[in-house]
Amino acid sequence: MNNEVKKKRKQWPLVEQIADDMKRIADGMKQNKKRQKTNLHG
């Protein structure tokens, strides 16, 4: 039982890190779209 809890605790930071990376990728895609629009108009 104790080992399972320890494993989950070790995994949580990884899950949070992946979520942060997904947010960063999504933000990056939004910025790229904005840049593409400005490039078309420029």
Backbone as CSV, one residue per row, in Angstrom:
resi,resn,N_x,N_y,N_z,CA_x,CA_y,CA_z,C_x,C_y,C_z
1,MET,0.845,-1.210,0.000,0.000,0.000,0.000,0.881,1.260,0.000
2,ASN,1.860,1.276,0.871,2.725,2.452,0.977,3.485,2.706,-0.312
3,ASN,3.976,1.637,-0.934,4.734,1.791,-2.177,3.873,2.418,-3.264
4,GLU,2.617,2.031,-3.340,1.716,2.592,-4.362,1.595,4.100,-4.179
5,VAL,1.430,4.536,-2.949,1.296,5.972,-2.667,2.566,6.695,-3.096
6,LYS,3.720,6.121,-2.769,4.992,6.749,-3.138,5.103,6.866,-4.659
7,LYS,4.718,5.825,-5.372,4.785,5.850,-6.843,3.912,6.978,-7.382
8,LYS,2.708,7.090,-6.855,1.788,8.133,-7.334,2.375,9.513,-7.066
9,ARG,2.966,9.686,-5.891,3.549,10.990,-5.550,4.673,11.331,-6.513
10,LYS,5.453,10.333,-6.899,6.561,10.590,-7.832,6.015,10.946,-9.208
11,GLN,4.900,10.358,-9.587,4.349,10.580,-10.926,3.685,11.952,-11.043
12,TRP,3.147,12.467,-9.942,2.369,13.716,-10.038,3.139,14.889,-10.633
13,PRO,4.372,15.158,-10.170,5.104,16.290,-10.770,5.240,16.123,-12.274
14,LEU,5.425,14.883,-12.730,5.560,14.618,-14.164,4.274,15.004,-14.878
15,VAL,3.141,14.615,-14.317,1.844,14.930,-14.940,1.669,16.443,-15.024
16,GLU,2.001,17.139,-13.947,1.868,18.604,-13.942,2.798,19.225,-14.978
17,GLN,4.000,18.667,-15.103,4.971,19.192,-16.073,4.430,19.023,-17.484
18,ILE,3.827,17.864,-17.762,3.269,17.618,-19.101,2.148,18.622,-19.367
19,ALA,1.311,18.879,-18.367,0.209,19.834,-18.532,0.776,21.214,-18.848
20,ASP,1.833,21.599,-18.151,2.465,22.904,-18.410,3.008,22.959,-19.832
21,ASP,3.638,21.857,-20.262,4.188,21.819,-21.624,3.064,21.972,-22.645
22,MET,1.934,21.300,-22.406,0.804,21.390,-23.336,0.329,22.837,-23.429
23,LYS,0.260,23.516,-22.286,-0.169,24.928,-22.281,0.811,25.768,-23.095
24,ARG,2.107,25.519,-22.884,3.129,26.287,-23.605,3.014,26.043,-25.101
25,ILE,2.796,24.794,-25.488,2.676,24.466,-26.919,1.449,25.172,-27.490
26,ALA,0.339,25.141,-26.743,-0.889,25.792,-27.213,-0.652,27.291,-27.365
27,ASP,0.011,27.896,-26.389,0.310,29.334,-26.470,1.204,29.615,-27.674
28,GLY,2.192,28.765,-27.894,3.099,28.941,-29.023,2.347,28.871,-30.339
29,MET,1.392,27.945,-30.447,0.616,27.818,-31.683,-0.212,29.080,-31.916
30,LYS,-0.784,29.618,-30.834,-1.574,30.859,-30.958,-0.683,31.982,-31.475
31,GLN,0.517,32.098,-30.910,1.443,33.155,-31.329,1.839,32.968,-32.786
32,ASN,2.061,31.718,-33.192,2.439,31.452,-34.583,1.316,31.878,-35.517
33,LYS,0.076,31.600,-35.142,-1.063,31.986,-35.985,-1.114,33.506,-36.124
34,LYS,-0.886,34.203,-35.017,-0.886,35.671,-35.059,0.205,36.160,-36.006
35,ARG,1.394,35.559,-35.901,2.519,35.961,-36.759,2.169,35.714,-38.225
36,GLN,1.561,34.578,-38.518,1.215,34.264,-39.902,0.233,35.301,-40.442
37,LYS,-0.734,35.701,-39.630,-1.716,36.705,-40.067,-1.015,38.026,-40.367
38,THR,-0.119,38.448,-39.479,0.575,39.723,-39.685,1.458,39.628,-40.919
39,ASN,2.060,38.468,-41.145,2.916,38.300,-42.324,2.080,38.426,-43.593
40,LEU,0.888,37.865,-43.603,0.035,37.931,-44.792,-0.338,39.385,-45.080
41,HIS,-0.693,40.131,-44.022,-1.100,41.521,-44.229,0.104,42.403,-44.552
42,GLY,1.262,42.058,-43.978,2.462,42.877,-44.191,2.941,42.743,-45.616
